[in-house]
Structure formats: C-alpha cells, structure tokens
C-alpha cells in the first residue's frame, strides 16, 4: 500500500516542480502582465495541492473503512434507494423475489452499489445509449448482485488490474473505487467478478453468503 500512496502523491509533484522551474526561468519583474502570470501560477499549484489532498484522503478512507454495524433489512428496498441518485441515467432494477432480507451494514452496501453504478455510467460509449441493469437474486443461501452496462467494455487482460489500487483508465480519480468495493465484499466473505467485451459492455457480479431466511 505504501508504494501506491507514494506513486499517487508523486504524480502531481512533478508538474508542480516543472511549473515553478519554468516560471523562474522566464520571470521578468518588468513584464506588464506579471500579476496575471503569478495568479495563474498560484492557481496551478493550488490545484495540484488539492489533488494531493484528495489522493491522501482517498487512501485514508480506503485504509480505514468504517466499523461495520450490521442490521437486518430488505436489500431490494435499500438498493432502490441507492439508485435514486442516478436519476439522470437509464438504470433499471430487477429482482427474482419481492423481498430479500440480509444482515449487513447499509453504508457498506451503499458504497458498493454507488461505486459500481457510477463506474458503469462513466463507461458509456458515445456511439450508443448506455443502459444499466442492476439485478438482485437469491439462490438458496447466497445473494447475487449484478451490475451490467452497455459501455465501452474492458479488455480481458485488464480484468485483474481494475481491482488494484491506483489503477484507473479515467483522466481523473484515484483508482480506488473498485479496490474498495472488493475489500468490502470480501469483508462479508463474498466474491466479485467481472465479465466484459470491448465495444459491448461489462457485467460485475457479486456473490454474498446469506443466512437470513
């Protein structure tokens, strides 16, 4: 974990250093636009500092997940609540039972669902409409949660890497979302897998043991 933290913190430090060195070389106190250039330099450095703070905060949250407070509730109703924040997206919920009781932490479940659906939303392909399906099924003593999108898809050789800390294919972000999801799923002795095809979309499947009848 220490290597990932160092890597993510060093990333914004390099452009900060180059920006300051470049400004120092070109600094001219008689330049009539010097105030604007100083203001631009300050903004650039502050933006990079904010990025370092964001990275540090994300790793802190990852390292110290909140203590679990398990309770029995209907997972269907709770996931529907989680999906309400994606009102601008075409997200559809399906289940094989009207009510499925589970015993787990609602905050953990919320983080798992919102991370997966947010990723599915961000994976959209500009050439077609992205429809996201969230399915919940109870099969004997296990619960299966599936999040499927019609986005860009993930190359097969990246299946394992997407769960690694600091891996991201996006232009921004810390690459900790799926790492955190897997950690929370495994905290409940569950498993998360991915199946994807480039140009067609991805399906993330979570399997969790469930002893609540």
C-alpha positions, 0 to 999 in steps of 0.5 A, a space after each residue: 500500500 505504501 508504494 501506491 500512496 507514494 506513486 499517487 502523491 508523486 504524480 502531481 509533484 512533478 508538474 508542480 516542480 516543472 511549473 515553478 522551474 519554468 516560471 523562474 526561468 522566464 520571470 521578468 519583474 518588468 513584464 506588464 502582465 506579471 500579476 496575471 502570470 503569478 495568479 495563474 501560477 498560484 492557481 496551478 499549484 493550488 490545484 495540484 495541492 488539492 489533488 494531493 489532498 484528495 489522493 491522501 484522503 482517498 487512501 485514508 478512507 480506503 485504509 480505514 473503512 468504517 466499523 461495520 454495524 450490521 442490521 437486518 433489512 430488505 436489500 431490494 428496498 435499500 438498493 432502490 434507494 441507492 439508485 435514486 441518485 442516478 436519476 439522470 441515467 437509464 438504470 433499471 432494477 430487477 429482482 427474482 423475489 419481492 423481498 430479500 432480507 440480509 444482515 449487513 451494514 447499509 453504508 457498506 452496501 451503499 458504497 458498493 452499489 454507488 461505486 459500481 453504478 457510477 463506474 458503469 455510467 462513466 463507461 458509456 460509449 458515445 456511439 450508443 445509449 448506455 443502459 444499466 441493469 442492476 439485478 438482485 437474486 437469491 439462490 438458496 443461501 447466497 445473494 447475487 448482485 449484478 451490475 451490467 452496462 452497455 459501455 465501452 467494455 474492458 479488455 480481458 487482460 485488464 480484468 485483474 488490474 481494475 481491482 488494484 489500487 491506483 489503477 484507473 483508465 479515467 483522466 481523473 480519480 484515484 483508482 480506488 473505487 473498485 479496490 474498495 468495493 472488493 475489500 468490502 465484499 470480501 469483508 462479508 466473505 463474498 466474491 466479485 467478478 467481472 465479465 466484459 467485451 470491448 465495444 459491448 459492455 461489462 457485467 460485475 457480479 457479486 456473490 454474498 453468503 446469506 443466512 437470513 431466511 
